[in-house]
Amino acid sequence: MHRYTFMHSVLLTLLGLVPWPASAAEPTDRFNVLFIAIDDLRPALGCYGDKSARTPNIDQLAKRGTRFDRAYCQQAVCSPSRLSLLTGRRPDTIRVWDLATHFRETLPEIITLPQYFKNHGYHTRSIGKIFHGSGKPSKDPLSWSIEAEFDHVRDPKLRYASAKNLRGKGLKRSATEAANVSDNTYVDGMVCDAAVAALAELKNDQQPFFLAVGFRKPPLPFCAPQKYWDLYNRDEIPLPTTGEHPKDAPELAVRSWLELEGYTDIPTNGQLTTDKVRQLRHGYYACVSYVDAQVGRLLDQLEQLQLTRETVVVVWGDHGFHLGEQGLWTKANNYELSTRVPLIMSIPGQPHAGIGIDAFVEFVDVYPTLAEVCGLEPPQGLDGISLSPLLAEPELPWKQTAFSQYPRAHQGRRHRGHGDVMGYAVRTDRYRYVEWREWETKNILARELYDHHIDPHETENRVSQTSYRAAIRELEELLSKSIHTKGDKR
């Protein structure tokens, strides 16, 4: 079948002559989309230069696609982050900042990325975690052509496999598990089985498809079949570069979200031995390799079904993850390790395959990009911009900043809604600058400045150092413009 070629799309886009479809009923000779979401995946991948990671399948995808080296999420926790990508709008626009609010309650008429494709003649299907993984926010029937599968999973039997853990209680049992079981003993293997079968079905459809597949590993609990643990020598996985909170960082910045705490093998005081840190880091990498194997199965199925040349493949992690660096575990903050994400796009016929792009891109940019490379006009009102010109010309001058945010309550570890205080962050080539603003008064309670040219691990807050005054004035202006143009829509 003839497919809308990538270069044709880019050239016509640059000329302003893209032949947009008149309706969802017109012939659909466009690319399919395989949309792979991976939970809590930081760039712990070989293709991103991580020397510990064993990820041959995602690395191979990067060789035929584009790796975005400076991709950032908009809020480092699952639901708001995923929704920023799936709606093309920032958390302050969609008014979702927590795990409990459904975006249809705040913006009922909004059209999600898969819904937009469905409205333009695509069969859209969801298997695994695409929106949030539990409660009302896990579901959005308007986005899908048929009922989603494995979108709401809370059964411990899908998280654990060992006899000891299966005898436990609650969702938090052991923080790690290495079991001699098949891949599909855990939920991600089941998700992959279902997705492989779905691809075979979709091959024979007359419609192009948008298949969203969401894997729940690598985050806690770090449970994976033994063979993936065996890929690593634990002692060769480096310990955290920095194990202490950044010097002079405000408490708002380094507050624990208490995600690691509560597992049966984690001390209640949060003090971890070096051996436990090594075990947890080993578990994370084992889970990354487990998910990489599932991605490999999907890519193999595309090839066997002769769909590779007709299918856009996108792999993304919904936010980053701390593994003891900066004295932090998991996410829920504004630091580099929580906000920087892997983002890989493989588009049939694309130029410059196999390269990494160093320009700043954000999750809100994915929606308009996928629409455009599939021959659809991106809808109006998105906060992001299409990356199509950048894919065609990787050295093209591009935006110089990425923005993220994270809410805090005055008291307690978890916030509700927008919280009492919002931390807004801007990342430039050299700096990460953060303002913690009281939500009601907009008063700034605390600020942070990290200089990546001399401190790439963000170990010291330099906001009080006089030598940075000029830089801070510029960053204040950048952040203020972002807050007032993209946020505060209340």
Summary of the structure (lengths in Angstrom):
residues: 490
radius of gyration: 21.7
end to end distance: 47.4
largest distance: 65.3
contacts: 1719
relative contact order: 0.18
helix: 34%
strand: 19%
